[in-house]
Structure formats: structure tokens, C-alpha cells
Amino acid sequence: MSLQYSTNGERFDFPRFAGLPPVRYVLASSPRCGSNMLARALWHTGVAGFAEDYLADTHVLDYFERWGFDADDPDGLPVGYVRALMRVRTSPNGVFGMKVHAGHLAGLEVDLHELLARPYYIHIRRRDRLRQAISYTLAEQTGVWIVDGTFLPTGRVRSTPRYSRAEIRRHLCMLDHDEATWAGYFDRHGVTPHVVVYEDLVADYEDGIRDCLGFLGVEAPGRIPAPGIARQADELTEQWVERFRSNANSPLPEGC
């Protein structure tokens, strides 16, 4: 069996869990907001499930490769898929998590809030939207989305990044749209999420993870492990930040 992500394989499953996990949560995110860091950090505690991008096409295909599903019942696929995930991705203390980008909501044919039976929400955001948009642009250009040499091979750079103010601006608009999508979603469902700001998490990592676990009603372990992935911001990021800011008055195509 060939999986795109080894972490979707059986050796990363928890012992099988029967029934609906008593604690279910969504890690509500947008691209390049630090959600991989937070998801991995929570996973490594051993008490917060494994909140991966289970709605992303690459992950869906991996699990279809593992299990297969009845294509003759398309309406039942989302429920069957999530229930199958809950059986193997729920930590022994009964916690199941799922990382969801705002863009995944549009392609989901059922209501996520009902699909997960009214879960908790941890909303990770990034205060510095410009650096987030630059990170988004770099990841799209290079094809490197996560630097993890432990469980996943370190991604090869697909192409050399090229500065484009229009692309950065386009990603800023996309991130604004994602933020508005989550705000509308929380409002419709009467949800008050636990908000994690990426910059604050980096500055006070252990307390940030403990706060998330406390929000879920889960007892934190004595030691909070490192997330196991590397930050990708570098000198090039800072160069692009300065270049974008120095040309703030340059004309851009209208709209997003």
C-alpha cells in the first residue's frame, strides 16, 4: 500500500475506539497559520487525538486506499469516513480531533457541526497576516508545506520562489475570506471557540498547549513535548516583507 503521508498509516493509529468519542474538537484554521505546529503538539501529548487534515484530498485518498468505501452510497460517505477515523484516531482517553481549513467547508456536503456531533473548536489565527500571506505564497511556489524529517520526508523544493506582490496580495485576500468564513460559521452555530494566536503560542508554547487541553477538559501530561516540526520563516521571508511594505503605494489589480 502506497500512502502519500506515512502518518496516515496503521502504525500511527491509536487502539481501536468503540462508539462516539466523548470529546470531539475541530482545529479551525487557514493555510500557514501555525496549525501544523499546534496539531502536532497536541498529538504528541498523547491525550488529544491526532488532529490531521482529514478533509484534504490527499488524506481522503490515503484512507480510501486503506479502507475503501461504498461509492454507491455517496450520501453516507462523509459519515462513514468520519466514523472510521474515530475508531482509529481517537486517543485512549476518548479525544478525537480534526484540523479543518475554512476552504474545506465549501466542499463538505454535510454540516461539519452536525457531522462531529457538536464539537469543541480551537481557532488558531496569525496576528501578522502579511507574513502569513508570504508563507502561503512561498509554500505554493515551492511545494514545501511542512518541514518534518521525523515522520514525513523533508519535502523537495519544486521551484525557486519568485517575488510577486500581486500573489502576496491575492493570498492576503484569500486569508481575509477564510477569516470571514470561520466568523460566519461560528456565528451560525452559536459557537465561542478557544482562540490561539500563533505568535503567542510561539512565545509561550507550553502554557498555550496546556490552555488548549484545559479548554477540552483534558488533563495535561506533566511534560509538554515539542511539536516535532520546524519553522519555515527565514531571511527570504523578511526580505519579501520589507519589499512589500516599501511598495505599499504601488498599484495592484482590483479585487481578490
Residue frames as qw, qx, qy, qz and C-alpha x, y, z in Angstrom:
[[0.000, 0.888, 0.459, 0.000, 0.00, 0.00, 0.00],
 [0.444, 0.170, 0.018, 0.880, 1.42, 3.38, -1.02],
 [0.165, -0.859, -0.450, 0.183, 0.27, 6.34, 1.06],
 [0.319, 0.772, -0.004, 0.550, 1.07, 9.97, 0.37],
 [0.218, -0.699, 0.414, -0.541, 1.54, 10.59, 4.11],
 [0.487, 0.082, -0.845, 0.204, 3.04, 7.85, 6.24],
 [0.135, -0.048, 0.602, -0.786, 1.28, 9.33, 9.28],
 [0.701, 0.039, -0.073, -0.709, -1.99, 8.13, 7.75],
 [0.587, 0.178, -0.784, -0.096, -0.80, 4.54, 8.10],
 [0.782, -0.429, -0.427, -0.148, -1.76, 1.91, 10.67],
 [0.659, -0.077, -0.462, 0.589, 1.33, 2.34, 12.83],
 [0.043, 0.190, -0.206, 0.959, 0.13, 5.82, 13.77],
 [0.554, -0.475, -0.461, -0.504, -3.35, 4.61, 14.77],
 [0.349, -0.381, 0.597, -0.614, -4.45, 4.54, 18.38],
 [0.118, 0.113, 0.979, -0.120, -6.01, 1.36, 19.80],
 [0.179, -0.402, -0.669, -0.598, -9.48, 0.91, 18.32],
 [0.159, 0.093, 0.468, -0.864, -12.14, 3.02, 19.99],
 [0.031, -0.438, -0.872, -0.215, -15.79, 1.97, 20.05],
 [0.068, -0.806, -0.566, 0.163, -18.64, 4.44, 19.79],
 [0.188, 0.885, 0.095, 0.416, -18.71, 8.23, 19.70],
 [0.525, 0.080, -0.410, 0.742, -15.66, 9.78, 21.38],
 [0.269, -0.770, -0.510, 0.272, -16.83, 11.85, 24.38],
 [0.140, -0.779, 0.087, 0.605, -14.54, 14.76, 23.41],
 [0.623, 0.461, 0.448, 0.446, -14.51, 15.89, 19.79],
 [0.112, -0.803, -0.008, 0.586, -12.86, 19.05, 18.52],
 [0.633, 0.677, 0.209, 0.311, -12.11, 20.96, 15.36],
 [0.456, -0.451, 0.130, 0.756, -8.83, 22.78, 14.92],
 [0.407, 0.845, 0.347, -0.005, -10.26, 25.64, 12.83],
 [0.500, -0.461, 0.308, 0.665, -7.54, 27.08, 10.66],
 [0.552, 0.817, -0.030, -0.162, -6.36, 28.72, 7.48],
 [0.871, 0.297, -0.107, 0.376, -3.20, 27.96, 5.50],
 [0.530, 0.376, -0.288, 0.704, 0.12, 28.91, 7.11],
 [0.387, -0.752, 0.011, -0.533, -1.34, 29.97, 10.47],
 [0.077, -0.478, 0.772, -0.412, 0.67, 27.51, 12.56],
 [0.853, -0.124, 0.066, -0.503, -1.99, 24.80, 12.55],
 [0.835, 0.227, -0.492, 0.091, 0.50, 22.03, 11.72],
 [0.212, 0.392, -0.636, 0.630, 2.57, 23.04, 14.73],
 [0.507, -0.251, 0.390, -0.726, -0.44, 23.07, 17.03],
 [0.912, 0.040, -0.182, -0.364, -1.88, 19.81, 15.67],
 [0.718, 0.271, -0.585, 0.262, 1.43, 18.00, 16.11],
 [0.013, -0.388, 0.589, -0.709, 1.93, 19.48, 19.58],
 [0.705, -0.185, 0.237, -0.643, -1.48, 18.26, 20.73],
 [0.912, 0.155, -0.350, -0.146, -0.88, 14.83, 19.18],
 [0.527, 0.362, -0.644, 0.420, 2.46, 14.42, 20.94],
 [0.376, -0.413, 0.484, -0.674, 0.80, 14.94, 24.33],
 [0.180, -0.004, -0.984, -0.013, -0.91, 11.57, 23.78],
 [0.080, 0.416, 0.764, -0.486, -4.21, 12.85, 25.20],
 [0.300, 0.581, 0.104, -0.749, -5.69, 14.93, 22.35],
 [0.790, 0.497, 0.352, -0.063, -6.16, 12.56, 19.43],
 [0.477, -0.157, 0.469, 0.726, -4.37, 13.27, 16.16],
 [0.337, 0.781, 0.316, -0.421, -5.99, 16.31, 14.52],
 [0.398, -0.110, 0.589, 0.695, -4.84, 15.92, 10.94],
 [0.315, 0.339, -0.234, -0.855, -6.17, 17.45, 7.68],
 [0.410, 0.130, 0.903, -0.026, -8.61, 14.59, 7.24],
 [0.505, 0.701, 0.407, -0.296, -10.82, 16.54, 4.81],
 [0.103, 0.706, -0.481, -0.510, -7.95, 17.42, 2.47],
 [0.838, 0.390, -0.226, -0.308, -7.95, 15.42, -0.78],
 [0.396, 0.506, -0.752, 0.148, -4.55, 13.85, -0.10],
 [0.251, -0.212, 0.801, -0.499, -5.67, 12.49, 3.27],
 [0.776, 0.199, 0.232, -0.551, -9.05, 11.32, 1.99],
 [0.745, 0.460, -0.444, -0.190, -7.31, 9.38, -0.78],
 [0.144, 0.420, -0.845, 0.298, -4.93, 7.77, 1.71],
 [0.450, -0.044, 0.712, -0.537, -7.80, 6.48, 3.84],
 [0.820, 0.350, -0.010, -0.452, -9.75, 5.33, 0.81],
 [0.522, 0.494, -0.696, -0.002, -6.59, 3.41, -0.10],
 [0.092, -0.273, 0.851, -0.439, -6.57, 1.86, 3.36],
 [0.402, 0.168, 0.742, -0.509, -10.22, 1.02, 3.73],
 [0.077, -0.216, -0.752, -0.618, -12.23, 1.62, 0.59],
 [0.311, 0.274, 0.494, -0.764, -15.82, 2.84, 0.81],
 [0.395, 0.481, 0.779, 0.076, -19.11, 2.11, -0.87],
 [0.067, -0.130, 0.287, 0.947, -19.20, 4.55, -3.78],
 [0.175, -0.435, -0.750, -0.466, -22.85, 3.58, -4.41],
 [0.365, -0.777, -0.501, 0.111, -23.82, 5.46, -1.25],
 [0.382, 0.443, -0.086, 0.807, -22.34, 8.96, -1.75],
 [0.377, -0.731, -0.067, -0.564, -24.64, 10.50, 0.87],
 [0.848, -0.528, -0.051, -0.012, -23.29, 8.14, 3.50],
 [0.750, 0.353, -0.249, 0.501, -19.62, 8.64, 2.65],
 [0.039, 0.668, -0.333, 0.664, -18.87, 11.61, 4.97],
 [0.712, -0.515, 0.221, -0.423, -20.47, 9.95, 7.99],
 [0.995, -0.013, -0.048, 0.088, -18.86, 6.58, 7.27],
 [0.592, 0.524, -0.290, 0.539, -15.47, 8.18, 6.73],
 [0.167, -0.657, 0.364, -0.639, -15.55, 10.17, 9.97],
 [0.861, -0.383, 0.152, -0.299, -16.83, 7.23, 12.00],
 [0.937, 0.170, -0.158, 0.262, -14.00, 5.09, 10.61],
 [0.326, 0.610, -0.347, 0.634, -11.50, 7.79, 11.56],
 [0.503, -0.623, 0.255, -0.542, -12.92, 7.99, 15.05],
 [0.979, -0.191, -0.055, -0.052, -12.30, 4.27, 15.56],
 [0.871, 0.069, -0.083, 0.480, -8.55, 4.58, 14.97],
 [0.348, 0.472, -0.111, 0.802, -7.67, 8.24, 15.54],
 [0.512, -0.752, -0.062, -0.411, -9.25, 8.70, 18.97],
 [0.183, 0.484, -0.722, 0.460, -6.72, 8.72, 21.79],
 [0.416, -0.187, -0.878, 0.146, -7.35, 6.16, 24.58],
 [0.024, -0.287, -0.556, 0.780, -8.86, 8.85, 26.83],
 [0.264, 0.651, 0.710, -0.044, -11.66, 9.41, 24.28],
 [0.058, 0.772, -0.031, -0.632, -10.49, 12.54, 22.41],
 [0.616, 0.381, 0.542, 0.425, -10.85, 12.92, 18.65],
 [0.012, -0.739, 0.034, 0.672, -9.64, 15.95, 16.72],
 [0.619, 0.500, 0.478, 0.371, -9.76, 17.12, 13.13],
 [0.199, -0.458, 0.134, 0.856, -7.89, 20.03, 11.54],
 [0.405, 0.669, 0.604, 0.153, -10.10, 21.91, 9.09],
 [0.198, -0.106, 0.192, 0.955, -9.18, 24.81, 6.83],
 [0.382, 0.472, 0.288, -0.740, -12.01, 27.22, 6.01],
 [0.381, 0.390, -0.556, -0.627, -11.73, 26.19, 2.37],
 [0.076, -0.013, -0.996, -0.039, -12.71, 22.62, 3.26],
 [0.310, 0.344, 0.626, -0.627, -16.12, 23.76, 4.48],
 [0.477, 0.446, -0.189, -0.734, -17.30, 24.70, 0.98],
 [0.459, 0.263, -0.777, -0.342, -16.69, 21.20, -0.39],
 [0.052, 0.032, 0.931, -0.360, -18.36, 19.41, 2.50],
 [0.349, -0.296, -0.614, -0.643, -21.87, 18.27, 1.62],
 [0.560, -0.604, -0.567, 0.015, -22.93, 17.88, 5.25],
 [0.207, -0.892, 0.124, -0.383, -22.75, 20.33, 8.13],
 [0.489, 0.362, -0.663, 0.436, -19.48, 19.86, 9.98],
 [0.294, -0.359, 0.495, -0.735, -21.02, 20.81, 13.33],
 [0.865, -0.063, 0.133, -0.480, -23.60, 18.07, 13.00],
 [0.808, 0.347, -0.476, 0.018, -21.18, 15.59, 11.43],
 [0.410, 0.278, -0.682, 0.538, -18.98, 15.77, 14.51],
 [0.516, -0.597, -0.614, -0.004, -21.96, 15.94, 16.89],
 [0.222, -0.941, -0.054, -0.248, -21.37, 19.49, 18.16],
 [0.800, 0.007, -0.265, 0.538, -17.62, 19.52, 18.77],
 [0.358, -0.788, -0.009, 0.502, -15.39, 21.97, 20.58],
 [0.596, 0.732, 0.070, 0.322, -13.50, 24.45, 18.42],
 [0.530, -0.578, 0.133, 0.606, -9.93, 25.67, 18.76],
 [0.496, 0.844, 0.164, 0.121, -9.41, 28.55, 16.34],
 [0.626, -0.369, 0.175, 0.664, -5.77, 29.22, 15.51],
 [0.343, 0.922, 0.158, 0.082, -5.03, 32.58, 13.94],
 [0.662, 0.011, 0.006, 0.749, -1.97, 34.56, 13.00],
 [0.106, -0.831, -0.222, 0.499, -1.66, 38.17, 14.08],
 [0.077, -0.580, 0.442, 0.680, 0.82, 39.06, 11.32],
 [0.754, 0.484, 0.393, -0.208, -1.34, 38.46, 8.24],
 [0.419, 0.806, -0.365, -0.205, 1.35, 39.72, 5.84],
 [0.104, -0.503, 0.858, 0.012, 3.89, 37.11, 6.95],
 [0.636, 0.156, 0.720, -0.231, 1.15, 34.50, 6.75],
 [0.672, 0.686, 0.109, -0.255, 0.37, 35.51, 3.17],
 [0.238, 0.747, -0.608, -0.123, 4.06, 35.44, 2.25],
 [0.378, -0.266, 0.880, -0.107, 4.41, 31.98, 3.81],
 [0.705, 0.419, 0.499, -0.280, 1.34, 30.88, 1.81],
 [0.536, 0.784, -0.208, -0.233, 2.87, 32.23, -1.41],
 [0.006, 0.626, -0.779, -0.035, 6.22, 30.55, -0.76],
 [0.544, -0.053, 0.818, -0.178, 4.59, 27.21, 0.04],
 [0.728, 0.563, 0.295, -0.258, 2.53, 27.28, -3.15],
 [0.425, 0.801, -0.390, -0.160, 5.54, 28.17, -5.27],
 [0.016, 0.560, -0.825, 0.071, 7.96, 25.66, -3.74],
 [0.784, -0.085, -0.539, -0.297, 5.53, 22.86, -2.87],
 [0.434, 0.030, -0.738, 0.516, 7.00, 22.61, 0.65],
 [0.461, -0.628, -0.260, -0.570, 4.16, 22.87, 3.18],
 [0.747, -0.637, 0.120, -0.145, 5.64, 21.20, 6.24],
 [0.377, 0.602, -0.665, 0.231, 9.23, 20.57, 7.34],
 [0.801, -0.383, 0.344, -0.306, 9.17, 17.28, 9.20],
 [0.443, 0.512, -0.734, -0.064, 12.12, 14.95, 8.86],
 [0.335, -0.252, 0.812, -0.407, 10.86, 12.65, 11.62],
 [0.581, 0.263, 0.722, -0.267, 7.62, 11.13, 10.34],
 [0.640, 0.729, 0.234, -0.068, 7.50, 12.58, 6.83],
 [0.696, 0.109, 0.191, 0.683, 10.33, 13.03, 4.35],
 [0.100, -0.628, -0.017, 0.771, 11.58, 16.60, 4.10],
 [0.601, 0.704, 0.369, -0.088, 9.88, 17.99, 1.01],
 [0.547, 0.019, 0.361, 0.755, 11.93, 18.80, -2.05],
 [0.136, 0.611, 0.052, -0.778, 11.68, 22.33, -3.39],
 [0.637, 0.512, 0.570, 0.087, 9.64, 22.12, -6.59],
 [0.446, 0.699, 0.179, 0.529, 10.73, 25.50, -7.94],
 [0.394, -0.048, -0.258, 0.881, 12.73, 28.54, -6.90],
 [0.010, -0.786, -0.544, 0.296, 10.46, 31.15, -5.26],
 [0.286, 0.321, 0.256, 0.866, 9.95, 34.41, -7.16],
 [0.007, 0.378, 0.431, -0.819, 8.68, 37.57, -5.52],
 [0.053, -0.438, -0.615, -0.654, 5.24, 38.68, -6.71],
 [0.137, 0.028, 0.404, -0.904, 3.42, 41.47, -4.93],
 [0.608, -0.037, -0.299, -0.735, 0.22, 40.54, -6.75],
 [0.662, -0.093, -0.743, -0.036, 0.44, 36.94, -5.50],
 [0.240, -0.077, -0.669, 0.700, 1.04, 38.07, -1.94],
 [0.339, 0.023, 0.118, -0.933, -1.93, 40.42, -2.19],
 [0.669, -0.066, -0.544, -0.502, -4.07, 37.60, -3.60],
 [0.562, -0.134, -0.776, 0.253, -3.17, 35.41, -0.65],
 [0.016, 0.033, 0.456, -0.889, -3.95, 38.24, 1.77],
 [0.548, -0.025, -0.165, -0.820, -7.42, 38.41, 0.23],
 [0.689, -0.070, -0.698, -0.181, -7.84, 34.64, 0.50],
 [0.364, -0.089, -0.729, 0.572, -6.88, 34.74, 4.17],
 [0.260, 0.006, 0.223, -0.940, -9.35, 37.56, 4.80],
 [0.675, -0.049, -0.420, -0.605, -12.03, 35.43, 3.17],
 [0.596, -0.070, -0.783, 0.163, -11.08, 32.43, 5.33],
 [0.101, -0.042, -0.584, 0.805, -11.31, 34.54, 8.48],
 [0.473, 0.014, -0.004, -0.881, -14.76, 35.79, 7.44],
 [0.673, -0.034, -0.659, -0.334, -15.84, 32.21, 6.66],
 [0.447, -0.125, -0.786, 0.409, -14.96, 30.99, 10.14],
 [0.111, 0.046, 0.371, -0.921, -16.55, 34.04, 11.77],
 [0.597, -0.010, -0.260, -0.759, -19.79, 33.35, 9.91],
 [0.645, -0.049, -0.760, -0.065, -19.64, 29.65, 10.75],
 [0.263, -0.097, -0.716, 0.639, -19.16, 30.29, 14.47],
 [0.298, 0.042, 0.167, -0.939, -21.97, 32.84, 14.44],
 [0.643, -0.036, -0.494, -0.585, -24.41, 30.48, 12.68],
 [0.704, -0.142, -0.694, 0.056, -23.75, 27.71, 15.18],
 [0.504, -0.802, 0.008, -0.321, -23.60, 29.90, 18.27],
 [0.899, -0.084, -0.199, 0.381, -20.05, 28.76, 18.93],
 [0.147, -0.944, 0.290, -0.065, -17.41, 30.52, 21.00],
 [0.888, 0.242, -0.298, 0.252, -14.08, 28.95, 20.06],
 [0.633, -0.650, 0.127, 0.401, -10.92, 28.88, 22.11],
 [0.495, 0.857, -0.105, 0.095, -8.65, 31.27, 20.19],
 [0.763, -0.360, 0.210, 0.494, -4.93, 30.57, 19.83],
 [0.309, 0.928, -0.168, -0.120, -2.74, 33.29, 18.34],
 [0.904, 0.274, -0.156, 0.289, 0.28, 31.78, 16.62],
 [0.299, 0.657, -0.363, 0.589, 2.72, 34.44, 17.77],
 [0.529, -0.589, 0.352, -0.501, 1.60, 33.99, 21.39],
 [0.993, -0.092, 0.042, -0.064, 1.91, 30.21, 21.09],
 [0.732, 0.446, -0.280, 0.432, 5.48, 30.53, 19.85],
 [0.008, 0.667, -0.383, 0.639, 6.31, 32.91, 22.71],
 [0.439, -0.317, 0.648, -0.536, 4.75, 30.72, 25.43],
 [0.505, 0.145, -0.760, -0.382, 4.46, 27.27, 23.91],
 [0.234, -0.097, -0.931, 0.262, 3.87, 25.07, 26.95],
 [0.205, 0.313, 0.530, -0.761, 1.21, 27.27, 28.52],
 [0.471, 0.275, -0.306, -0.781, -0.50, 27.60, 25.13],
 [0.474, 0.029, -0.850, -0.230, -0.81, 23.83, 24.78],
 [0.115, -0.205, -0.832, 0.502, -1.98, 23.44, 28.38],
 [0.329, 0.279, 0.199, -0.880, -4.65, 26.09, 27.77],
 [0.538, 0.155, -0.569, -0.602, -5.93, 24.12, 24.75],
 [0.401, -0.080, -0.909, 0.079, -6.11, 20.91, 26.76],
 [0.042, 0.230, 0.627, -0.743, -7.85, 22.72, 29.61],
 [0.449, 0.208, -0.132, -0.859, -10.44, 24.06, 27.16],
 [0.607, 0.061, -0.700, -0.372, -11.13, 20.48, 26.05],
 [0.760, -0.465, 0.184, -0.415, -11.42, 19.36, 29.69],
 [0.927, 0.158, -0.293, 0.173, -8.39, 17.10, 29.31],
 [0.614, -0.742, 0.186, 0.194, -5.71, 16.72, 31.93],
 [0.449, 0.798, -0.399, 0.033, -2.32, 17.76, 30.57],
 [0.905, -0.027, -0.283, 0.315, 0.69, 15.48, 30.94],
 [0.562, -0.712, -0.024, 0.420, 3.46, 16.55, 33.27],
 [0.331, -0.414, 0.424, 0.734, 5.72, 17.37, 30.35],
 [0.588, 0.718, 0.173, -0.330, 4.64, 19.05, 27.10],
 [0.724, -0.019, 0.467, 0.507, 6.63, 17.57, 24.21],
 [0.003, -0.459, 0.343, 0.820, 7.99, 19.64, 21.33],
 [0.704, 0.467, 0.142, -0.515, 5.80, 19.67, 18.18],
 [0.713, -0.072, 0.637, 0.283, 8.45, 17.94, 16.07],
 [0.563, 0.652, 0.354, 0.365, 8.32, 20.25, 13.05],
 [0.455, -0.207, 0.017, 0.866, 10.50, 23.20, 12.09],
 [0.197, 0.823, 0.207, -0.490, 9.52, 26.80, 11.47],
 [0.681, 0.391, 0.424, 0.450, 9.93, 27.78, 7.82],
 [0.101, 0.994, 0.048, 0.014, 10.28, 31.56, 8.05],
 [0.762, -0.136, 0.114, 0.623, 13.77, 32.65, 7.05],
 [0.234, -0.429, 0.132, 0.862, 15.72, 35.57, 5.64],
 [0.051, 0.225, 0.664, 0.711, 13.82, 35.40, 2.36],
 [0.186, -0.714, -0.675, -0.010, 10.54, 35.89, 4.23],
 [0.280, -0.719, -0.195, 0.606, 11.89, 39.04, 5.85],
 [0.215, -0.165, 0.439, 0.856, 13.17, 40.35, 2.52],
 [0.049, -0.444, -0.729, -0.519, 9.73, 39.92, 0.99],
 [0.247, -0.758, -0.534, 0.283, 8.07, 41.60, 3.99],
 [0.246, -0.583, 0.049, 0.773, 10.26, 44.68, 3.57],
 [0.132, 0.021, 0.618, 0.775, 9.83, 44.69, -0.20],
 [0.092, -0.612, -0.745, -0.247, 6.05, 44.51, 0.07],
 [0.265, -0.788, -0.382, 0.403, 5.90, 47.27, 2.68],
 [0.287, -0.426, 0.220, 0.829, 8.29, 49.52, 0.78],
 [0.049, -0.080, -0.618, -0.781, 5.99, 49.40, -2.27],
 [0.140, 0.424, 0.778, -0.442, 2.75, 49.85, -0.35],
 [0.316, 0.624, 0.132, -0.702, 1.55, 52.56, -2.75],
 [0.007, 0.216, -0.779, -0.589, 2.21, 50.57, -5.92],
 [0.684, 0.112, -0.078, -0.716, -0.97, 49.81, -7.91],
 [0.257, -0.068, 0.963, -0.042, -2.44, 46.32, -7.74],
 [0.274, -0.246, -0.743, -0.558, -5.20, 44.60, -9.71],
 [0.479, -0.254, 0.227, -0.809, -8.54, 45.33, -8.13],
 [0.895, -0.143, -0.129, -0.403, -10.44, 42.66, -6.26],
 [0.511, -0.488, 0.702, -0.089, -9.20, 39.40, -4.79]]
